[in-house]
């Protein structure tokens, strides 16, 4: 999160809404004190005593943190009472980082090949599911998309092309498409079942 903050061009307002006697507030303050001054402007309010600020940040209740840049906002929940906030405090840095990325950058697309028995996030058993990986990608402001045909060119908006655990080989035409993608500067994330190996239809091992 500190690395992301260091790269900010414009300061971000952070509305921190807790009751004045909240046991959670000192813990949140301690976390935010670790950030360099100047890039983030922290504003601490009690929603019940500061209704105009709550309306400006669109805070629905105490226990919420709202990041605002211009008219754009990203909000996440911590909880105003310690008993309800314990779990969220453990993931505070991750939640803040996710909100910061969504506020300050456009989502990047990661395309996954899907026509050769690859692992995907919406199908497969526990050992062949990418559900947890897809969740991590979303937290880093990436969007996972399926590439439904390798005979087409890899889309221009592809930040990365992922080939995860294919069970059948790629055709020469598909291999040529991959080569064109790499030659124009594309990046591939490749994960294979090494013991079995996957041979392409051209005879090469992919």
SERO-4910 file (N, C-alpha, C, O; in steps of 0.05 Angstrom, whole numbers):
BEGIN
 pado doro    nc1    nc2    nc3   cac1   cac2   cac3    cc1    cc2    cc3    oc1    oc2    oc3
  Unk    A     17    -24      0      0      0      0     17     25      0     11     45    -13
  Unk    A     39     25     15     57     48     15     69     54    -12     72     77    -20
  Unk    A     75     33    -27     86     36    -54     66     49    -72     73     67    -88
  Unk    A     41     41    -70     20     53    -86     16     82    -79     14     99    -97
  Unk    A     17     88    -53     14    116    -44     37    133    -55     32    156    -63
  Unk    A     61    123    -54     84    138    -64     81    146    -93     92    166   -102
  Unk    A     67    130   -109     64    135   -137     40    154   -144     37    162   -167
  Unk    A     25    162   -124      2    179   -129     10    206   -140     30    218   -130
  Unk    A     -4    216   -160      1    242   -171    -14    264   -156     -3    286   -151
  Unk    A    -38    258   -147    -55    277   -133    -62    266   -105    -65    241   -103
  Unk    A    -65    283    -85    -72    273    -58   -100    261    -58   -118    269    -72
  Unk    A   -103    241    -41   -129    227    -37   -140    235    -10   -126    234     10
  Unk    A   -166    242     -9   -179    247     17   -189    220     28   -200    204     13
  Unk    A   -184    216     54   -193    191     67   -211    198     90   -202    209    110
  Unk    A   -237    193     87   -256    198    108   -258    174    127   -265    152    118
  Unk    A   -252    178    152   -251    156    172   -274    161    191   -273    180    207
  Unk    A   -294    144    191   -319    149    206   -321    129    229   -326    105    225
  Unk    A   -318    139    254   -321    122    278   -332    140    300   -329    164    300
  Unk    A   -346    127    319   -354    142    342   -330    150    358   -309    138    357
  Unk    A   -333    172    373   -310    184    387   -298    165    407   -274    166    412
  Unk    A   -314    147    419   -303    129    440   -299    101    429   -297     82    445
  Unk    A   -298     98    403   -294     71    391   -267     60    399   -247     73    398
  Unk    A   -267     34    406   -242     20    412   -226     14    386   -202      8    387
  Unk    A   -240     15    364   -227      8    338   -212     32    327   -191     28    314
  Unk    A   -221     56    333   -209     80    321   -179     82    327   -164     88    308
  Unk    A   -169     78    351   -140     81    356   -124     61    339   -101     68    331
  Unk    A   -135     37    334   -120     18    318   -119     27    289    -99     23    275
  Unk    A   -140     38    279   -141     49    252   -122     72    249   -107     75    230
  Unk    A   -122     90    269   -104    113    269    -75    104    268    -59    115    253
  Unk    A    -69     84    284    -41     73    285    -32     63    258    -10     67    249
  Unk    A    -51     49    244    -44     39    217    -38     62    198    -19     61    183
  Unk    A    -55     82    198    -52    104    179    -28    122    185    -19    136    167
  Unk    A    -19    122    210      4    138    217     30    128    203     50    142    202
  Unk    A     29    104    192     52     93    179     56    103    150     76     96    137
  Unk    A     37    118    140     39    129    113     52    156    112     49    172    131
  Unk    A     67    162     91     80    188     89     60    210     86     38    206     74
  Unk    A     66    233     97     48    256     96     48    268     68     68    267     54
  Unk    A     26    281     61     25    295     36      8    281     14     -6    295      0
  Unk    A     10    255     12     -4    240     -9    -33    233      0    -50    230    -17
  Unk    A    -37    230     26    -63    223     36    -72    244     57    -56    252     74
  Unk    A    -97    252     55   -108    271     74   -129    257     90   -151    252     81
  Unk    A   -122    251    115   -140    236    133   -159    255    147   -150    275    159
  Unk    A   -185    249    146   -205    265    160   -222    247    177   -234    228    168
  Unk    A   -221    252    203   -235    235    223   -261    247    231   -262    270    240
  Unk    A   -283    232    229   -309    242    235   -325    221    250   -321    197    247
  Unk    A   -345    231    265   -366    214    276   -391    220    259   -400    243    258
  Unk    A   -401    200    246   -423    204    227   -447    219    240   -460    236    228
  Unk    A   -453    212    266   -476    224    279   -471    253    286   -491    269    287
  Unk    A   -446    261    290   -440    289    298   -431    305    273   -430    330    275
  Unk    A   -425    292    251   -416    306    227   -432    297    203   -421    284    185
  Unk    A   -458    303    203   -475    293    181   -468    304    154   -471    290    134
  Unk    A   -459    329    152   -452    340    126   -428    326    114   -427    321     90
  Unk    A   -408    320    130   -384    306    120   -392    277    113   -381    266     93
  Unk    A   -409    265    128   -419    238    122   -433    238     95   -430    219     79
  Unk    A   -448    258     90   -462    261     64   -443    265     41   -446    254     20
  Unk    A   -422    282     46   -403    287     26   -387    262     18   -384    256     -6
  Unk    A   -379    246     38   -364    222     32   -383    198     26   -374    177     17
  Unk    A   -409    202     31   -429    181     27   -423    158     46   -425    134     38
  Unk    A   -417    164     70   -413    143     91   -440    136    102   -455    153    111
  Unk    A   -446    110    101   -473    101    110   -475     99    140   -496    101    152
  Unk    A   -452     93    153   -452     90    182   -424     92    193   -405     92    177
  Unk    A   -421     93    219   -395     92    231   -383     65    228   -397     44    225
  Unk    A   -356     64    227   -342     39    222   -334     36    193   -324     14    186
  Unk    A   -338     57    177   -331     56    149   -308     75    143   -305     95    156
  Unk    A   -292     68    122   -271     85    112   -277     90     83   -282     72     67
  Unk    A   -276    116     75   -283    123     47   -259    139     35   -250    158     47
  Unk    A   -250    129     12   -229    143     -3   -242    160    -25   -260    150    -38
  Unk    A   -234    184    -28   -247    202    -47   -226    217    -63   -208    229    -52
  Unk    A   -230    217    -90   -213    232   -108   -232    246   -128   -245    233   -144
  Unk    A   -235    272   -126   -255    286   -142   -283    277   -133   -290    279   -110
  Unk    A   -298    268   -153   -325    257   -147   -325    227   -145   -347    215   -141
  Unk    A   -302    214   -147   -301    185   -145   -296    176   -117   -280    189   -102
  Unk    A   -309    155   -108   -306    145    -81   -304    114    -81   -315    101    -98
  Unk    A   -289    105    -62   -287     76    -56   -290     73    -26   -276     86    -10
  Unk    A   -308     55    -17   -314     52     11   -310     23     20   -316      5      4
  Unk    A   -300     19     44   -299     -8     55   -306     -7     85   -304     14     98
  Unk    A   -313    -30     95   -324    -32    122   -303    -44    141   -289    -63    134
  Unk    A   -301    -32    165   -284    -43    186   -302    -52    210   -298    -74    220
  Unk    A   -320    -35    218   -337    -40    241   -329    -21    264   -306    -16    268
  Unk    A   -349    -11    278   -344      9    298   -339     -4    326   -326      9    343
  Unk    A   -347    -29    329   -342    -43    355   -320    -63    351   -318    -76    330
  Unk    A   -304    -67    372   -281    -85    369   -290   -114    363   -276   -127    348
  Unk    A   -312   -122    375   -320   -150    371   -327   -155    341   -324   -178    332
  Unk    A   -338   -136    328   -346   -139    300   -323   -132    281   -324   -138    257
  Unk    A   -303   -118    291   -281   -109    273   -256   -126    274   -238   -121    258
  Unk    A   -254   -145    292   -229   -160    295   -220   -172    268   -197   -169    260
  Unk    A   -238   -186    255   -231   -199    230   -223   -179    208   -203   -183    194
  Unk    A   -237   -157    206   -231   -137    186   -205   -122    192   -191   -113    173
  Unk    A   -198   -120    217   -173   -107    224   -149   -123    214   -128   -112    207
  Unk    A   -152   -150    214   -130   -167    204   -125   -163    175   -103   -166    165
  Unk    A   -146   -155    160   -143   -151    131   -145   -121    123   -152   -115    100
  Unk    A   -140   -104    142   -143    -75    137   -125    -66    114   -134    -51     97
  Unk    A   -100    -74    114    -82    -65     93    -91    -75     66    -90    -59     47
  Unk    A   -101    -99     64   -110   -110     38   -135    -95     29   -138    -89      5
  Unk    A   -153    -89     47   -178    -74     40   -171    -46     31   -183    -36     12
  Unk    A   -153    -33     45   -145     -6     38   -131     -5     11   -136     12     -6
  Unk    A   -114    -25      6    -99    -27    -19   -119    -31    -42   -116    -19    -64
  Unk    A   -138    -49    -39   -158    -54    -59   -174    -29    -66   -177    -22    -90
  Unk    A   -183    -15    -46   -198     10    -50   -181     31    -64   -190     46    -82
  Unk    A   -156     33    -57   -137     52    -68   -133     46    -98   -133     65   -115
  Unk    A   -129     21   -105   -124     13   -133   -149     18   -150   -147     28   -172
  Unk    A   -172     11   -139   -197     15   -154   -203     45   -158   -216     52   -178
  Unk    A   -194     62   -140   -199     90   -142   -180    104   -162   -188    122   -176
  Unk    A   -155     95   -163   -135    110   -177   -125     97   -203   -109    109   -217
  Unk    A   -135     74   -210   -126     61   -235   -148     46   -248   -167     37   -235
  Unk    A   -146     43   -275   -165     28   -290   -159     -2   -287   -135    -10   -286
  Unk    A   -179    -19   -286   -174    -48   -284   -159    -58   -308   -163    -49   -330
  Unk    A   -140    -77   -303   -126    -90   -325   -137   -117   -329   -146   -131   -311
  Unk    A   -137   -126   -355   -149   -152   -362   -128   -174   -363   -106   -170   -376
  Unk    A   -134   -196   -351   -118   -220   -354   -135   -241   -368   -156   -249   -357
  Unk    A   -127   -249   -392   -143   -268   -407   -132   -296   -402   -108   -301   -401
  Unk    A   -151   -315   -398   -144   -343   -393   -154   -360   -417   -177   -358   -425
  Unk    A   -135   -376   -428   -144   -395   -449   -162   -415   -436   -159   -422   -413
  Unk    A   -182   -425   -452   -203   -442   -440   -212   -465   -458   -233   -477   -452
  Unk    A   -198   -471   -479   -207   -491   -498   -190   -517   -498   -193   -534   -515
  Unk    A   -172   -519   -478   -155   -542   -477   -155   -555   -449   -135   -565   -439
  Unk    A   -178   -554   -436   -180   -566   -409   -166   -551   -387   -159   -563   -367
  Unk    A   -161   -525   -391   -147   -509   -371   -162   -506   -345   -187   -509   -345
  Unk    A   -148   -500   -324   -160   -493   -299   -173   -465   -301   -161   -447   -313
  Unk    A   -197   -462   -290   -211   -436   -291   -223   -431   -263   -222   -448   -246
  Unk    A   -234   -408   -259   -244   -400   -233   -273   -408   -228   -281   -410   -205
  Unk    A   -288   -414   -249   -316   -421   -244   -323   -450   -248   -346   -458   -248
  Unk    A   -302   -467   -251   -307   -495   -255   -283   -511   -244   -262   -500   -238
  Unk    A   -287   -538   -243   -266   -555   -234   -267   -562   -205   -280   -547   -189
  Unk    A   -255   -584   -197   -254   -592   -169   -235   -574   -153   -223   -556   -164
  Unk    A   -232   -580   -127   -216   -563   -109   -187   -561   -119   -175   -540   -115
  Unk    A   -176   -582   -131   -148   -581   -140   -145   -568   -168   -123   -564   -177
  Unk    A   -167   -563   -182   -166   -551   -208   -183   -526   -210   -194   -520   -232
  Unk    A   -186   -512   -189   -202   -488   -189   -184   -464   -184   -166   -465   -167
  Unk    A   -189   -442   -199   -174   -418   -196   -190   -396   -181   -184   -372   -184
  Unk    A   -210   -405   -166   -227   -386   -152   -211   -368   -133   -216   -343   -133
  Unk    A   -193   -379   -118   -177   -363    -99   -159   -344   -114   -155   -321   -106
  Unk    A   -147   -354   -136   -129   -337   -152   -144   -314   -165   -134   -292   -167
  Unk    A   -169   -320   -175   -185   -299   -187   -192   -278   -167   -193   -254   -173
  Unk    A   -197   -286   -142   -203   -266   -121   -179   -248   -115   -182   -224   -111
  Unk    A   -155   -260   -115   -130   -244   -112   -127   -224   -134   -119   -201   -130
  Unk    A   -132   -233   -159   -130   -215   -182   -149   -192   -178   -141   -169   -183
  Unk    A   -174   -197   -170   -193   -175   -166   -183   -155   -145   -187   -131   -148
  Unk    A   -171   -166   -124   -161   -148   -103   -139   -130   -112   -134   -109   -101
  Unk    A   -125   -138   -134   -103   -122   -145   -112   -107   -170    -96    -97   -186
  Unk    A   -139   -105   -174   -151    -89   -195   -146   -102   -223   -144    -87   -243
  Unk    A   -145   -128   -224   -144   -143   -249   -172   -156   -253   -186   -162   -234
  Unk    A   -179   -159   -278   -204   -173   -286   -198   -197   -302   -185   -196   -323
  Unk    A   -206   -220   -292   -202   -246   -306   -223   -250   -327   -247   -248   -322
  Unk    A   -214   -256   -352   -232   -260   -374   -223   -285   -389   -200   -292   -390
  Unk    A   -243   -299   -400   -238   -323   -415   -233   -317   -444   -247   -300   -456
  Unk    A   -212   -329   -455   -207   -328   -484   -219   -353   -496   -209   -375   -492
  Unk    A   -241   -350   -510   -257   -373   -518   -248   -386   -544   -258   -407   -552
  Unk    A   -230   -373   -559   -220   -385   -584   -191   -375   -588   -186   -351   -590
  Unk    A   -172   -394   -591   -145   -387   -596   -140   -381   -625   -117   -373   -633
  Unk    A   -160   -384   -643   -157   -378   -671   -159   -348   -676   -151   -338   -697
  Unk    A   -169   -333   -656   -171   -304   -658   -146   -292   -645   -132   -306   -630
  Unk    A   -140   -267   -651   -117   -254   -639   -123   -249   -610   -146   -244   -602
  Unk    A   -102   -249   -594   -105   -242   -566   -113   -213   -565   -100   -196   -577
  Unk    A   -134   -206   -550   -144   -178   -549   -122   -158   -541   -104   -164   -526
  Unk    A   -124   -134   -553   -105   -113   -548   -103   -105   -519    -82    -96   -509
  Unk    A   -125   -108   -504   -125    -99   -476   -114   -120   -457   -115   -116   -432
  Unk    A   -104   -142   -467    -93   -163   -450    -67   -154   -437    -47   -150   -451
  Unk    A    -67   -152   -411    -43   -146   -396    -25   -171   -395     -1   -170   -397
  Unk    A    -39   -194   -391    -25   -220   -390    -44   -240   -402    -68   -238   -400
  Unk    A    -32   -260   -416    -47   -284   -425    -39   -307   -407    -15   -314   -405
  Unk    A    -58   -319   -394    -52   -341   -375    -61   -367   -387    -83   -370   -398
  Unk    A    -43   -387   -386    -48   -414   -395    -42   -432   -371    -19   -438   -365
  Unk    A    -63   -441   -358    -60   -454   -332    -70   -483   -334    -94   -488   -336
  Unk    A    -51   -502   -333    -58   -530   -331    -73   -542   -355    -93   -556   -350
  Unk    A    -65   -536   -380    -79   -548   -402    -76   -579   -403    -55   -589   -394
  Unk    A    -96   -593   -412    -94   -622   -414    -93   -632   -442    -89   -656   -446
  Unk    A    -96   -615   -462    -92   -622   -490    -74   -602   -504    -70   -580   -494
  Unk    A    -62   -611   -526    -43   -594   -540    -55   -572   -557    -79   -573   -564
  Unk    A    -38   -552   -563    -47   -530   -580    -40   -537   -609    -20   -551   -614
  Unk    A    -56   -527   -628    -52   -532   -656    -30   -514   -666    -23   -494   -653
  Unk    A    -18   -520   -690      2   -502   -702     -9   -473   -706      6   -454   -702
  Unk    A    -34   -471   -713    -46   -445   -717    -48   -429   -690    -43   -405   -690
  Unk    A    -54   -444   -669    -56   -431   -643    -28   -423   -633    -24   -402   -621
  Unk    A     -8   -440   -638     19   -434   -630     29   -409   -645     43   -392   -634
  Unk    A     21   -406   -671     28   -383   -686     15   -358   -674     28   -336   -673
  Unk    A    -10   -360   -665    -23   -338   -652     -9   -329   -627     -6   -305   -621
  Unk    A      0   -349   -611     15   -342   -586     41   -328   -593     49   -309   -580
  Unk    A     54   -337   -614     80   -325   -622     75   -296   -631     91   -279   -624
  Unk    A     54   -291   -646     48   -263   -654     43   -246   -630     52   -223   -629
  Unk    A     29   -256   -610     23   -241   -586     49   -234   -571     53   -212   -562
  Unk    A     67   -254   -569     93   -249   -555    110   -229   -570    122   -211   -558
  Unk    A    110   -231   -597    127   -214   -613    118   -185   -611    134   -166   -615
  Unk    A     92   -180   -606     83   -152   -604     85   -142   -575     75   -121   -568
  Unk    A     99   -158   -558    105   -149   -531     87   -161   -509     88   -152   -486
  Unk    A     70   -180   -517     52   -193   -497     67   -211   -477     89   -220   -483
  Unk    A     55   -215   -455     67   -231   -433     49   -255   -428     24   -252   -428
  Unk    A     61   -278   -422     46   -303   -418     53   -313   -390     76   -315   -382
  Unk    A     32   -321   -375     35   -335   -350     28   -364   -356      5   -371   -362
  Unk    A     48   -382   -354     45   -410   -362     49   -428   -338     70   -426   -324
  Unk    A     30   -445   -333     33   -465   -311     25   -492   -322      2   -496   -331
  Unk    A     43   -511   -321     39   -538   -333     42   -560   -312     55   -557   -292
  Unk    A     29   -582   -318     33   -606   -303     58   -620   -314     56   -635   -333
  Unk    A     81   -614   -302    107   -623   -314    109   -653   -317    119   -662   -337
  Unk    A    101   -669   -296    105   -698   -299     92   -710   -324    103   -728   -337
  Unk    A     68   -700   -331     54   -711   -354     62   -698   -380     66   -711   -400
  Unk    A     66   -671   -379     73   -657   -404     50   -656   -423     33   -674   -423
  Unk    A     49   -635   -438     27   -632   -458     40   -627   -485     55   -608   -489
  Unk    A     34   -645   -504     46   -642   -531     26   -627   -549      2   -633   -548
  Unk    A     36   -608   -564     18   -594   -583     13   -612   -607     27   -632   -610
  Unk    A     -6   -605   -623    -12   -621   -647     10   -621   -667     10   -637   -685
  Unk    A     29   -602   -664     51   -601   -683     74   -619   -673     95   -622   -687
  Unk    A     71   -631   -649     91   -649   -639    108   -636   -618    122   -650   -603
  Unk    A    108   -610   -616    124   -596   -596    110   -597   -569     85   -598   -567
  Unk    A    126   -598   -548    115   -598   -520    110   -570   -511    127   -553   -512
  Unk    A     85   -565   -503     77   -538   -493     79   -538   -463     73   -518   -450
***
